[in-house]
Amino acid sequence: MNKQKMIRNAARVFMGVSALSMLSVSLMAFSSPQAVMDLVHVQLTNNDAFSSIRGIYGGVGLTLFIGIVYMLIKEVKRGLQFLTMLWGFYALSRVLTILIEGELGAFGTQWLTIETTFCIIALALNMAYRPARTTNA
């Protein structure tokens, strides 16, 4: 297997893992918004709060899942560019929290590490990825 084929396969696997992570949180938010918020020890106290978590983590997460799967199939290079931004901005959000509000707890620190790692992986794959050449008949 040549180098570019390995990079293309790695890119698709990475995109699949990213998509499934979005789907996982999305499905949890649709079925139990409180379960999502329990991860950060926040109690939802009214229906608007439940609705907001379903919308943001459920609806937006499902939209991200569908978009990533589409790009995995049709636009891998764009998908890698998108995931570089997505994971990078997630990490940036946590860094801003550290700078503005102070130290993160264990959950935030763990996810900062994951999001930074995923951003670096997406960036590296994006830089190495060359779309397969197609021949026109």
C-alpha positions as a LaTeX table, in Angstrom:
\begin{tabular}{lrrr}
\hline
Residue & $x$ (\AA) & $y$ (\AA) & $z$ (\AA) \\
\hline
Met1 & 0.00 & 0.00 & 0.00 \\
Asn2 & 1.48 & 3.34 & $-0.98$ \\
Lys3 & 1.88 & 6.27 & 1.39 \\
Gln4 & $-0.99$ & 8.37 & 0.00 \\
Lys5 & $-3.41$ & 5.46 & 0.19 \\
Met6 & $-2.46$ & 4.96 & 3.86 \\
Ile7 & $-2.98$ & 8.67 & 4.53 \\
Arg8 & $-6.37$ & 8.61 & 2.78 \\
Asn9 & $-7.42$ & 5.58 & 4.85 \\
Ala10 & $-6.17$ & 7.19 & 8.08 \\
Ala11 & $-8.08$ & 10.36 & 7.19 \\
Arg12 & $-11.30$ & 8.43 & 6.70 \\
Val13 & $-10.85$ & 6.50 & 9.95 \\
Phe14 & $-10.16$ & 9.75 & 11.82 \\
Met15 & $-13.21$ & 11.40 & 10.27 \\
Gly16 & $-15.31$ & 8.37 & 11.22 \\
Val17 & $-14.12$ & 8.53 & 14.84 \\
Ser18 & $-14.87$ & 12.26 & 14.92 \\
Ala19 & $-18.34$ & 11.70 & 13.43 \\
Leu20 & $-19.15$ & 8.93 & 15.90 \\
Ser21 & $-18.07$ & 11.09 & 18.83 \\
Met22 & $-20.50$ & 13.79 & 17.66 \\
Leu23 & $-23.26$ & 11.21 & 17.18 \\
Ser24 & $-22.68$ & 9.74 & 20.63 \\
Val25 & $-23.14$ & 13.06 & 22.43 \\
Ser26 & $-26.03$ & 13.98 & 20.13 \\
Leu27 & $-27.97$ & 10.80 & 20.90 \\
Met28 & $-27.31$ & 11.23 & 24.62 \\
Ala29 & $-28.59$ & 14.81 & 24.46 \\
Phe30 & $-31.74$ & 13.83 & 22.59 \\
Ser31 & $-32.58$ & 11.05 & 25.02 \\
Ser32 & $-31.40$ & 12.64 & 28.28 \\
Pro33 & $-30.18$ & 16.22 & 28.29 \\
Gln34 & $-29.53$ & 15.92 & 32.02 \\
Ala35 & $-27.08$ & 13.05 & 31.39 \\
Val36 & $-25.01$ & 15.38 & 29.22 \\
Met37 & $-25.00$ & 18.07 & 31.88 \\
Asp38 & $-24.23$ & 15.56 & 34.62 \\
Leu39 & $-20.79$ & 15.24 & 33.01 \\
Val40 & $-20.06$ & 18.80 & 34.17 \\
His41 & $-22.19$ & 18.69 & 37.35 \\
Val42 & $-24.86$ & 21.12 & 36.15 \\
Gln43 & $-28.50$ & 20.64 & 37.04 \\
Leu44 & $-31.12$ & 21.51 & 34.43 \\
Thr45 & $-34.02$ & 23.15 & 36.23 \\
Asn46 & $-36.60$ & 24.00 & 33.56 \\
Asn47 & $-37.93$ & 22.90 & 30.19 \\
Asp48 & $-36.12$ & 25.69 & 28.34 \\
Ala49 & $-32.82$ & 24.37 & 29.69 \\
Phe50 & $-33.68$ & 20.82 & 28.54 \\
Ser51 & $-34.71$ & 22.19 & 25.15 \\
Ser52 & $-31.49$ & 24.17 & 24.77 \\
Ile53 & $-29.28$ & 21.17 & 25.53 \\
Arg54 & $-31.28$ & 19.02 & 23.11 \\
Gly55 & $-30.90$ & 21.74 & 20.47 \\
Ile56 & $-27.23$ & 22.52 & 20.93 \\
Tyr57 & $-25.79$ & 19.12 & 21.78 \\
Gly58 & $-28.49$ & 17.06 & 20.09 \\
Gly59 & $-29.51$ & 19.01 & 17.00 \\
Val60 & $-26.23$ & 20.72 & 16.26 \\
Gly61 & $-24.31$ & 17.54 & 17.10 \\
Leu62 & $-26.46$ & 15.53 & 14.66 \\
Thr63 & $-25.91$ & 18.20 & 11.99 \\
Leu64 & $-22.15$ & 17.95 & 12.56 \\
Phe65 & $-22.34$ & 14.15 & 12.36 \\
Ile66 & $-24.20$ & 14.27 & 9.03 \\
Gly67 & $-21.83$ & 16.90 & 7.65 \\
Ile68 & $-18.73$ & 14.95 & 8.63 \\
Val69 & $-20.12$ & 11.72 & 7.15 \\
Tyr70 & $-20.95$ & 13.56 & 3.92 \\
Met71 & $-17.41$ & 14.96 & 3.73 \\
Leu72 & $-15.95$ & 11.56 & 4.59 \\
Ile73 & $-17.68$ & 10.20 & 1.48 \\
Lys74 & $-17.47$ & 13.15 & $-0.93$ \\
Glu75 & $-14.96$ & 15.78 & 0.27 \\
Val76 & $-12.27$ & 14.27 & 2.50 \\
Lys77 & $-9.87$ & 17.22 & 2.16 \\
Arg78 & $-12.61$ & 19.69 & 3.12 \\
Gly79 & $-13.61$ & 17.39 & 5.96 \\
Leu80 & $-10.08$ & 17.45 & 7.34 \\
Gln81 & $-10.02$ & 21.23 & 7.06 \\
Phe82 & $-13.37$ & 21.41 & 8.86 \\
Leu83 & $-12.23$ & 19.05 & 11.63 \\
Thr84 & $-9.03$ & 21.05 & 12.11 \\
Met85 & $-11.21$ & 24.07 & 12.83 \\
Leu86 & $-13.81$ & 22.19 & 14.86 \\
Trp87 & $-11.36$ & 20.51 & 17.23 \\
Gly88 & $-9.13$ & 23.58 & 17.29 \\
Phe89 & $-11.94$ & 25.91 & 18.28 \\
Tyr90 & $-13.15$ & 23.46 & 20.93 \\
Ala91 & $-9.62$ & 23.53 & 22.39 \\
Leu92 & $-9.43$ & 27.32 & 22.06 \\
Ser93 & $-12.70$ & 27.63 & 24.00 \\
Arg94 & $-11.18$ & 25.71 & 26.89 \\
Val95 & $-7.95$ & 27.72 & 26.80 \\
Leu96 & $-10.00$ & 30.93 & 26.90 \\
Thr97 & $-11.85$ & 29.57 & 29.91 \\
Ile98 & $-8.53$ & 28.93 & 31.66 \\
Leu99 & $-7.37$ & 32.47 & 30.87 \\
Ile100 & $-10.64$ & 34.16 & 31.85 \\
Glu101 & $-12.19$ & 32.00 & 34.60 \\
Gly102 & $-9.23$ & 29.94 & 35.79 \\
Glu103 & $-8.19$ & 26.31 & 35.98 \\
Leu104 & $-10.36$ & 23.59 & 34.49 \\
Gly105 & $-11.52$ & 20.54 & 36.40 \\
Ala106 & $-10.64$ & 16.98 & 35.44 \\
Phe107 & $-13.37$ & 16.79 & 32.76 \\
Gly108 & $-12.31$ & 20.00 & 31.02 \\
Thr109 & $-8.62$ & 19.14 & 31.23 \\
Gln110 & $-9.21$ & 15.70 & 29.74 \\
Trp111 & $-11.22$ & 17.16 & 26.87 \\
Leu112 & $-8.68$ & 19.92 & 26.26 \\
Thr113 & $-6.09$ & 17.18 & 25.75 \\
Ile114 & $-8.38$ & 15.17 & 23.45 \\
Glu115 & $-9.47$ & 18.19 & 21.40 \\
Thr116 & $-5.90$ & 19.46 & 21.02 \\
Thr117 & $-4.72$ & 16.01 & 19.96 \\
Phe118 & $-7.57$ & 15.69 & 17.46 \\
Cys119 & $-6.81$ & 19.16 & 16.07 \\
Ile120 & $-3.15$ & 18.21 & 15.58 \\
Ile121 & $-4.14$ & 14.90 & 13.93 \\
Ala122 & $-6.59$ & 16.68 & 11.62 \\
Leu123 & $-3.99$ & 19.32 & 10.73 \\
Ala124 & $-1.30$ & 16.72 & 10.03 \\
Leu125 & $-3.63$ & 14.60 & 7.89 \\
Asn126 & $-4.83$ & 17.73 & 6.11 \\
Met127 & $-1.26$ & 18.72 & 5.26 \\
Ala128 & $-0.35$ & 15.21 & 4.09 \\
Tyr129 & $-3.58$ & 14.38 & 2.24 \\
Arg130 & $-3.62$ & 14.38 & $-1.55$ \\
Pro131 & $-6.90$ & 13.41 & $-3.20$ \\
Ala132 & $-6.79$ & 10.29 & $-5.36$ \\
Arg133 & $-6.47$ & 11.05 & $-9.04$ \\
Thr134 & $-9.36$ & 10.07 & $-11.23$ \\
Thr135 & $-9.11$ & 9.40 & $-14.91$ \\
Asn136 & $-11.70$ & 10.63 & $-17.34$ \\
Ala137 & $-12.72$ & 8.15 & $-20.03$ \\
\hline
\end{tabular}
